[in-house]
Amino acid sequence: MSINVFKEFFIHYHCFRNIDLLNQGLYQIRSRIYYLDKTTKNYALPYFCCESKEAEENPKTDDSTFRAHNIISSHLGKENQTEFITKSFLIRYSDEEVREYI
């Protein structure tokens, strides 16, 4: 008799704090979940992704200047779709914190 187990994981990206600035520019966070069964890696498959209400707003500020957040939207990895990649966000300064656009 075999037993199948189904587990769900939830990853919430609340904010990103840049500690030391290597390069100014666009960044993304890649995440992947797997478990090791002796010598093989068994990857989890992402099946549901959602974004906050702030992320759905127009990517322009009140003075019509373009914000660089969400130039590249969130997506699954191209190889085997076992990794989730967040939308892009702009880092300009050392010790900068990005909250609402991840």
N, C-alpha and C positions, 0 to 999 in steps of 0.2 A: 504494500500500500504506500502510495506517495502522497505527500502533503505539499500543497502549493501555498505560498505566502505572498500576500500583496501588501506592500507598504507604501505610504504616501509621505512625501516630504514637501515642505513649503519653505521657500527662500524669499525673504522680503529685504529688498535693498532700500534702506531708509536714507542713508547719506554716505558720502565719501569724503574723507578728510585727507588731503594731500600733506604729508609730513615734510618731505624734501622734494623740491622741484628739480627733476632731471631735465625735462624738456617741456616747454609750454606747448599746448596743443589739445587735440581731441583724444579722449581716452574712452575705453570700454572695459567692462568687467566680464570675464568669462568664468562660468561655473559649470562643474560637472560632478555628478554623484556616482559612485561605484562601490561595490564591495568585492573583496578579494576572496575567492573560493580556491584555496590551496595555491595554485599558480596562475589562475585565470582571473581577469578583471571582468565583472559583469556590470555593465553600465545601466543606469536608470534612463528611461526615455521621458523627456518632458512632454506633457500632453495638454497643459493649460497655462497660458500666460496672460496677464492683465496689467494694465497701467493705471496710474492714479488720474484723477480728474484734472489736475494741473498739467499733466503731460498732454492732454487732449487739446489744450488751448493753442491759439495761434502762436507760432514761434516768433512773433514780433512784439517788441515792447511798445509802450504808449507813444514814444517819439519816432516810431516806424524804423528803428534801427534793428538790424537782423541779429538775433541771438544764435549762437552756434550750438545750442543744445538740440539734440534730436536731428542732426544732419543725417546720421546713419541710424535707422530705427532698430529696435530690438529684433533678434532673429535667432534661429537655431543654427548650429555649426553646419558647414557644408559637407564635411566628410561623411559622417554617419548619423548626424542629427542627435547626438547624445550630449551635446553641450549647449547651454543657453548663453547668449551674448547680449548684454544690455545695450540700450541705445547710447549713442555717443554723448559725451558731455565735455565741456571746455574747462581746462585747468590753466590758469594764467599766473597764479602767485603761489609762493611757498606758504604752507599752513592755511590753504584755502579749503573751505568746506562747501560741497555741493549737496543740496538737500532735495529740492522738489522736482528735479528733472531726471533722476535716475530711475 
